[in-house]
Amino acid sequence: DGWVRQWLVEPLQAWVLARKGFRREQVVALTLLFEGSEDEVALQQQRLRGVVAEAGGLWSGGSSGRAGYQLTFSIAYLRDFALSCHVAGESFESFVAWSRLDDTIAGLHARVADEHRAARLEGRPLVSCRVTQVYEEGVCLYVYLAVSIRGVDEPCAAYRRLEAAAKDEVVRRGGGSVSHHHGVGKAKAALLRTWAMSGPAVRAMAALKRGLDPNNVFAAGNGVLNLTGSLGNVM
C-alpha cells in the first residue's frame, strides 16, 4: 500500500490539483468529522458538498482524516524520538479571536526567538501554528514548540522558560484563553491566576474544592489549587 500511494496515488493527486489550478503553497486542507445516524451523516455530507462546490473547493474523501488520526496517536512517539536527538518539543492550545490571530502568531515567533537568544540555546527554535477548530468569534490555535537542548545543563528548565514565554505571549497579546480543551493542570497554572481568574474567583474555587473533596484526593495541586499551596491558605 505504501508503494502504491507514493508512486501512483500521490502523483495522481498532485496532477489533478494542478489541472484544477490549485497550488500547494496556496491551498488549505480542512478535515471534517460527521456524526449521527447513517441518514444524518448522508444529509450533512450532501449539504456540505454544495458549500464546497460554491467555494471552488475539492472534495477529497476520508483518507486525509484517517491519516490525521494516525498522526495524533504517533505524536507521543515522535516526541520521545526527538528527545533521543537532544530536541525537546511540546504543544499547547488556546482560543484566540479572529481580529488578533495574525498579531498573536507574529508576536509568538518574535517572543520565542528573543527568549531563545537570551537562553543561548543551540540552533534556532521551531515554532509552528495551526488552526484546529473555528468559531464565529475566533479559532483554536495549536502551537508546536521545539528547541535543541544539546549541551544544556538543565534542559527541562531551559525548555520550560521558552514554553512559558510562548504561552504568556498568546494569552497576553492575543487575549487568548489559558487552554482550549486540554485543561490547565500544573503546567499552565501560573497563567490561570495572572490572566484568567481574580483573587475572589480563586478563593471560590478553593472553597468549592474543600467542600466537595475535603481530603484533597481529586486533581490535587492542579489549576488554581497549584497556586494556593493548600486549601487552608486560600481560605
LOMISE-91924 format. One record per residue (C-alpha): residue in one letter; x, y, z. Coordinates in steps of 0.2 Angstrom, whole numbers, plus 5000, padded with zeros to 4 digits. Example, Ala and Ser with C-alpha at 12.3 -4.5 7.8 and 13.67 -1.06 7.14 Angstrom:
<nodes>
A506249785039/S506849955036/
</nodes>
This chain:
<nodes>
D500050005000/G501450125004/W502250094987/V500650124978/R500250284987/Q502050354985/W502150314966/L500450314960/V499150394971/E500150554977/P500750594960/L499050574953/Q498350694966/A499650824963/W499250814944/V497350834947/L497650984959/A498751064946/R497551044932/K496151124943/G497351274947/F497751234965/R499451274971/R500151184987/E500851344994/Q499151424992/V497851294997/V497151245014/A496551075019/L495051055030/T494650895039/L492850865045/L492050735056/F490250695053/E489250615067/G487450545069/S486450415060/E486850355043/D485450465036/E486050615046/V487850595040/A487250575022/L486250745024/Q487650835031/Q488850775018/Q487650825004/R487451005011/L489251025013/R489650964995/G488651114989/V489651235000/V491251164994/A490751174976/E490251354978/A491851404986/G492851314972/G493451184983/L493851004980/W493050854990/S494550734993/G493750595003/G494150525020/S496050475018/S496750635025/G495650625040/R496150445044/A498050495042/G497750645054/Y497150525067/Q498550415064/L499750565067/T498850605083/F499250435090/S501050445084/I501550615091/A502050555108/Y503250435100/L503950565089/R504250675105/D505250535113/F506250505097/A506650695096/L507250685114/S508550555109/C509150685097/H509350815110/V507750905105/A506350955117/G504650985110/E502851005115/S501251085110/F499951195118/E498251265113/S497251425116/F495751515110/V496151675100/A494951805092/W495051825073/S495552005075/R497051965085/L497651805076/D498951875064/D499751985078/T499751845090/I500651725078/A501951865074/G502251915092/L502451725097/H503851705084/A504751855090/R504551825108/V505151645107/A506651705096/D507151835109/E507051705123/H508051585113/R509451705111/A509451755129/A509551575134/R511051545122/L510251385116/E511051295100/G510251325083/R508551405080/P506951375089/L505551285079/V503851375081/S502351315071/C500551365072/R498951285065/V497151315067/T496151165073/Q494451225077/V493551385070/Y492051485078/E491251645074/E492251735087/G493951655084/V494951505082/C495851365092/L497651405089/Y498851255091/V500651305095/Y502051175092/L503751225100/A505451135099/V507151185103/S508851105104/I509451055122/R511150985117/G512451035129/V511251115141/D511551085160/E509751105165/P508751065149/C507051055157/A507151225165/A507851295148/Y506351225139/R505051275152/R505751455150/L505351465132/E503751375134/A503151495147/A503651645137/A502651575122/K501051545132/D501251715140/E501351795123/V499751705116/V498751755132/R499451925134/R499551985116/G498151885108/G496951895123/G496951705122/S496251585134/V497451485145/S496851325137/H495651275124/H495151095128/H496651015136/G496351095153/V497651185164/G498451065176/K500051115183/A501051175168/K499851325165/A499351355182/A500351525184/L499451595169/L497751555176/R497851675190/T498951805180/W497751825166/A496151725169/M495551725187/S495451855200/G495851835219/P493951815223/A493751685209/V495251585216/R494551585233/A492851525227/M493651385218/A494651335233/A493151335244/L492151235232/K493551105231/R493651095250/G491851075252/L491750935239/D493450855242/P493950885260/N495450765259/N496050845243/V496050675233/F495550735216/A496650845205/A497750885219/G498851035215/N498151065198/G497451235191/V497151375204/L497551245218/N499351235212/L499551415216/T498751415233/G499951295242/S498451225252/L496651255254/G496851325271/N498051455265/V496751515252/M495351525265/
</nodes>
